[in-house]
Amino acid sequence: MTTLLLRILGNAADQQKVDVAAGVDSENDYALQWVVARQDQIVAQGQATGRTLGQHLDSLEGEVLASADIVMVIPTEQVLQLSCQVPGRNSNQIRQALPYALEEYVAADIEDMHIVPGAIKAGQTIHCALIDHAQMAGWRDWLATYDIAADVLVSEAQLASATEDCTVFLSDRQATAVYEQSSASIEREELIGLLEDLSATQLITVGEELSDLERSQLDAEVAVEQHNNVATFLLERYAKHKPINLFQGPYAVANKK
């Protein structure tokens, strides 16, 4: 199986390290990391924008991408992960009651949220992913504009939470920690205190490495595993665990296979 993973970096106009087509309005485009894998092997990778992605992929053999699963990964803060138990004797009853059970945990109007539950079984905890409808419509329009036929839409935290370890994405002065279906974005100076509160024994750092000062402050019993390439890390996680796909319900996409 071939997979093309697209990791959104931010607005193209703000990303100095990514080439933007000359004379093009980049305000409405996004910069991204892309990586192609066939089975367990990385075929190619790079950085692009929605507009220039096709040019980068043109160098690959056509059959490589013809049947590829295209996975788009958006920033953690855009997707809320919640878990709850909902009374009901069958999946239909539980599905209808789910928005009311989640409403108290959401600051926005629940009707403005796209709610995607995982497996629904009576008497069991239901894991859900929520994103604003306006945000979903924005991604759908961006994909259509650049003719990107994505099959899966997930957040970084959704992929990172598929483990019992604590995963931390490090970038400059910011850190995003993901642990047990929850995530928090904090200043780097607050990271060690947060890890102590979580009592994590296994730490996965992604992107930048811990500084010497941070390592000296970290509990000596905490094992650290470092991944420098964020996109390949996310691709490895996706290969091992398929999270809740936001392309469901009114945003479901056609099966290309």
N, C-alpha and C positions, 0 to 999 in steps of 0.2 A: 504494500500500500504506500502511496505517495502522499505527503502532507506538505502544504504550503502554509506557514504560520506568519501572520502579519501582526507585529506589535506596534501599537500606536505610541509615538513619542511625544506628540504635541502639535500645536499649530505650526505649519511649515514655515511661516514667516519668522518664528521665534527660534528655529533650529539652525544655527550657523554651520553645523558640521554636515548638514545634508544638502546636496545640490538641488537647487530649485531652478526649473526651466526659466531661461531669460525672458523677460517681458511678460511673465505670467503673474496674475494676481494670486498670491499665495495665502491671502487672508482666509480663504474658505477651503484650503487644502490642509492635509495633515502629513507630517513626516512620520516615517515608520522604519522599523527594522524588519527584514524579511529573511526567512530561512526555509529551504526546501530539503526534505528528507525522504529517502526511499528505503523502506524497511527501517533499519536502525542506523543507516548511514546518511550523513549530511552531504547533500549533493552540491549545494551552493547557498550563499548568504550574502547580505549586503544591506545598504540603506537606500531609501528612495522616498518619494512622495506618492500620493495617489496618482498624480498626473504622469510621473516618470516610471512607475512600477513596471508597466508593460515593456518599456525599453530595456530594463534590467533583465526581465524574464525571457526576452526574445533570444538571448544567447543560449538558452537551454533547449534540449530536444523537445519537439512538440508533444511527443507521447508521454514525456515525463509529467507534464501538467494536465494532460487531457482528462484524466480521471482523478486528479488530486483532490483531497479534502482541503478546503481553504478555511483556515481557522483565524479569526480576527480577535486579538486580545486588546481590550481597552483598559484605561487606568482603573486602579482599584476603587477610587473614591466615587466612581459613577455607579457602582453596583453595591447594593446592600444585601448581605447574607443574613438570614434569620432562620431560626428553628423554633418550632412550637408543636404542641399537641392540640388536636382539634377533635371535639366529640363528633361522633357520627357512626352509623352502622355500615355505610358503604362509601366508596370513593366519591360518588356524586354528591352525597350529603356533605362530606368533608370538604370537597372542592368549593362548594357554595358558601360554606361557613368560613373558609380560610381568610378572606379579606378582613372580616370582622375580628378574627383572632390576631391578625398582624397589625391592625390599625393603631393600637396603643403604642407600638414600637416605632412608628413612622411619623416624622415631623410633618411631612407633606400630606396633602389630601390623598387618601388611599385610592381614590378614583383616578388620580393622575399617575398612578404607578402601574407598570406592567409587572404582574406577579407570575413567576414561573416556579411551580413546585417540583420537587424531585419525586421519588416514589411515594405513593399514597397508600398506606395500609392502616386499617382501623386499629387504634390503640398504640400506634407507634409514632415517634417523633418525625415530623415532616421538615425537611430542609428546603428552603426557598431562596430564590434570587429575585431581587426587585430592582427595577430601574425606571426612571421617569419616562413616560410616553414620549415627551418632547425630545428627550435624548435619543430614544430608540428611532424616532422618525428622522432625526438628524443623521444618524449613522446609516440608516437605510438610504437616504437621499445621497449621501457622500459616496457610498458604494455604487449606486446607480450612475452617478455622474462620471465615475472613472471606470465603469464597466467591470467591477470586481464582483464576481459571483461567489461571495462567501457562504459557506455552509454552516458555520458555527460562530457564535459571538459569545465571548466570555470575558471576565476580568482577570487581571493578574492574580488577585487574591483567590479567586475560585480555583485556579490551577495550583496555587501554593498551599491551599488549605487541605489538600488531599494527602496529608501526612500528619503524624503525631508530633513531628518536630516543629520548632518555631522557625519560620522563614522570615528573613529581613532583607528587604530591597534597600540598598544604600546608594545614595546619590548626593554628592556635594555635602550640603548641610542638612539634608533631609533623610529620614528613615521611615519605611513603612513595614510594620511588623504584622505577620499573619500567624495566628495560632488558634486552633480549634474552632474554625469557622468564623472567627472574628478578626478584624484588622484595625490598625490604628496608625495614622501618619503623624509623626512627631519630629521635633528638632533632634539632630544627632546627639546633642549634649544630654538629652533625656533618655537615650537608648538604654544605657546600662541600668538605670533605675527601673525602667519598664521590664527588662529581662529578669531582674531580681524579683519583681512582683509576680511574674509569670511562673517562676521556679522552673524554667525550662532547663533540661539537661542536654538536649541536642539542639544546636543552632546551625541553620543554613543561611549563609550570607550570599547575596546575589548582587552583581554589579561591582561596586567598589569593595575594597577590603576594609576590615576593621583597622583603625589606626593603632599604633603602638600603645597609646594612652588607653584606648578602649579595651584592648586586649589585657592590659595590666589591671584594669578595673573589673574585668570579667571573672566570675568564679572559676577557679582552676579546674573544677570538675565538669565544666560545660565543654562538650566536644564541638568543634567548629568545622564545618564543611563549606568550602568556598567555591562559588561558580561565577566566573568573570563575565561570561556572555549571557545576558538576560534572555535573549530570544531562544537560544539553544536550550537553556534550562527549562523554559516554559514548554518548548516542544517535547522535551524528555518527559515532563510531567503529563502532558496531554496524551502521550503514547501509553502511559501507564494507567491513567485514570481519566475517564470522560466526565467532566463536570456538567452541571445543568446548562443546556444550550438556551440562550435568550431568544433565539429565533424559533419561537413557538407561538401558538395562538394566532393573533392578527399579523404577526411578523414572520410566520412560518415561510420557509423558502422551498422552492421546487427541488425535488431530488434529481440531481444531474446524472445519476447512475442508470 
